[in-house]
Amino acid sequence: MKTVFITGVSTGIGFDALQRLVADGYFVLGSVRKKDDAARIEREFGDKVKILIFDVTDPENTQQQIASVIPLLKDHGLHCLINNAGQAVPGPLQLIEPEAFEYQMNVNVLSIHRITNLLLPYLGTDKHYPPGNIINISSVSGLFNSPYLGSYCISKHALESMTDIYRRELQMFGIKVSAIEPGPIKTQIWKKNKGKMDKFLDSPYGSILASADKVIDNNEKNGLEVSIISDTILKILRSADPKTRYLIHKKPFKFKLLKWIPDKTLDKLIQKTLAKKDNFRPV
């Protein structure tokens, strides 16, 4: 039985991927932050999963928890690592507190570097093990910079770079590295983010941010089903030569055209969108 490690499996993309991979015959190692989530998932899936409890921003605990499952990997290695755990810290870049910005980078960038490096020997940098896959759950925000999602966009741009660098450094081992870049997906993340812009309403940006919850509602309503990410993960794992990137968007061709629009023209289009006060991201 092939083993897959997924970070952040309590809900959303991570939980759906866990369900699909278990159904497809994989053994899943997953991470959550809460004991209740671990107990719930292990009750549902039994001996087809092992759930670790750690916060990805805690390096010591992360290392301890991953070390606890190394005996499971020693015989056959790790078939795939899916770096899914992530957070979005919204707000004007000027007003995001340094601690919040650092937290964003810790969750979305530094933790991925730490976890990947801990597991790389079992993915094939140790020649005793067959080469595996790394799948980073990135975002269209790693390709397009949306106002008021600055810290999140910066973190996902960094993840895009990290994906390229790992892929180029690890190709000598045969390890395949891909990024999945979703647009809005129907998960609980939207509800979790409602009200997070309220603290900025008395700022100079308040007139625009007053409609933030409406934007969240629109994105949730128009988002793609989470199953499309799991479909893509399985597609990657079944491919002998997976693509480096998988853009998941309702209008992927239109989105790709954005990179050809001159910066100042795109700035004007964004300002026009912001003036409507119902959508911060014109994609």
N, C-alpha and C positions, 0 to 999 in steps of 0.2 A: 504494500500500500504506500503510495506517495504522500509525502507530508508537505503541507503548506502552512506558512506562518502569516497571520493577518493581524495588523495592529488596529485597535478600535473596532471591536465587533459587537458592541452592546446594542447598537441601533443602525439604521440607515444603510449606507453602502456596505459597511463591514459586515453587518449581520446578514444582509441578503447574500453577499458573496459566500459567507460561511455556510448558509443553508444550501446554496447551489453546489458548492464544492463537495460537501458531505454527500449530497445526493448523487454526485458524479463519481463517488468512490474514494475521495481523498480523505486523509486524516488531517484535521485542522488544529493547529496551535493558534490560539487567539488571545488578544490582550483586552482587558477592560480596567476601569478604575475602581469599580465598586464590587464588593463581595456579593451583593444581591444579584447583580447582573451575571456574575460568574456562576452562581448557584442556579439561576434560571436557565442559562444556556446549557449547562452540564446536565440538568434534569431533562431537558428536551432532547439532547443529542447523545447523551450517555458516553460510551467509550469511543465514540467517533471523533471526539474533540478533547482537548485539554486547554482550560482557560487559565491564563496567568493574570494576576491582579497587580498592576503597577501604573503609575503615572509616567508617561513618556518624558516628562520634564525633569524627572528625578533620576539622574545618571546612576547612582549607587543601587537603588532599588531595581531599576531596569536591568542592570548587569546581573544582579543576584537572581532575578526571576528567569532571565534567559539562561543563566548557568544551570538552573534547576532542570531544564529540559534537554541539556546537551546529551545526557545518556540516551535519550530517545533518538537523537540524530546521529550518534556515533556509528551505527551500523550502515545506514543507507544515505545519510546526508539529508539535505533540505531541497525539495524540488522547486519551491518558489517562495519568495518573500514578497508580500503585498504591503507596502507602506501606505496605509489608509488613514491612520489617526490624524486629525487636523482640526484647526480652530480658525474662526474668522473674527478679527477684532476690527469692527467698523468705526468710522469717524474721520473727521478732517485730520490730515496728517499733522497739521500745526498743533492740534489740541490733544492728540493721543499721548497719554503719559508715558514717560520712558519705560516704566515697569510693564505697561501693557504692550508696548512695542517689542520689548525684549521677550515677553511671554509668547507673543506671536511667532517670533523667530525661533524660539526654543521648541515650540510644538511642531511647527511646519518645516523647519530646516535642521536645526541641531540634533533633534531626537532621531531624525531619519538617518543622519550621518552616523550617530552612535549605534543604533540598532543594526543598520546594514553592516557596519564593520564587525560587530560581534558575531554576525551570522555568516559572513563571507567565506570563512574556511569550509563550512558545510554546504555552501552553494557552489564550491568548486575551486577556490583559490588553493585549497589543500587538494593535491592531485589524487588523494585516496577516494575522493567523492566525484560523482559525475556532475558536469556543469548544469546549473539550474537557471531559473529566471528570477529577475527582479521586476516588479510592477509598481511604479509610483503613481498614486492617485493625485494627479495635479489638478489643473483647472484652466478654463479659458482665461482666467485672471492671471495666469502665467504667460499669456500671449497678448493680452489687451489690458491697459491700465485704466480702471474705472475710478472716477472721483469718489471720495468718501469710503473707498475700500482699499486705501493706499497700503496699509501695513500688510493686508492679506495679499494684494497683488505683488508687492515686493517679495514676500515669502515664497509665492508660487513661481515668480521669475527665477528666484534662487534655486528652487527645486528643479525647474526645467534645466538650468545650467548643471546642477548636480547629476541629473539623469544623463546628460550628454557625456559628462566627464567619467562617470562610472562606466558607461557603455564602452567608451573608447579605451579606458584602462583595463577593463575586464574581458575585452574580446579575445585577448591572448589565451584566456582560460576557457573560452567557449561559453561564458555566462552571457545570457541575453538580457538586455535592460530596455524596458519600454515605459512610456508615460501614457496614462489615460487622462484626457483633458476634457472634463465635462463642463457644459453650460449648466443652467439651472436644472436640478434634479429634485423630484418630490421626496424629500426626507424631512425628519423632524428639525433639521438645522434652521429652517425658516422660523418655526415657532419659537425656538430658543433665542433667536436674534431680535424678536419683536420687543420694542421698547428700549433697545440699547442706544438709540440715537437721542433719547429724551434729554440726557444730560448736556447735550450740545445746543438745545433749543434757545438758550439765552445768549448764545454766541453770535458773531457776525454771520455764521452759516445757518442760523436757525430757520430762516424763511424757506430754505430749500429742504432742510432736514425734517421739517414738520410733516412731510409726506412720506417719511421713511417706511412706516408700517404699511402704507398702501403699496409701496414698491415691493415689500416682502410678500404681501398677499398676491400681487400680480405674478411675481416670479414663481411662487409655489403653485399657483393656478396653471401657469403655462409651462411648468417644468416637465421633463421627460420622466418616465417611470424608472425607478431605481434598478429594475431588472436589466435594463440595457447595459449597465456597468458590469453586472455579473456575466451577461452574454459575452461581453468583450473580453473579460478575464479568461473565460473558458476558451474563447477563440485564440487568445494568445498562447495558452497552455497546450492547445492542440496543434499549434503551428510549428513546423520545423524552422521557419524563418519569419518570426513575427516582425511587424513594422516597429519603427522606433517610437511612433506617436499615433494615438488614436483620438481624434477630435470627435467628441460626442455633443452634437449641437443640432437644433431643429433645422438650421439653415447653414450647414458647414461651408458651402461654396461662398455664400455671401459673407460669412465671417472671415474666410481666408482673404477675400478681396480688401479687407480693411488695411492690411499691411502695405498695400500699394497706394493708399490715399495719403497725400502729403500731410505732415503733422499739423500745420496750421489750419488746413481744411477740416481735418478731423476734430481739432479743438473747437472750431465753430459749430460743427454738427453736435458735439457734446453739449456745448452751451445751449443750443436750441432745444436739445432733449431735456436738459436740466430746467429750462424755463417752463416746460410743461408740468413739472413737479409730480410726475407719476412714474418715472423710470430713470434711475441713475446710470443705467448701462444701455447704450443704444444698440446692443447686440443680443 
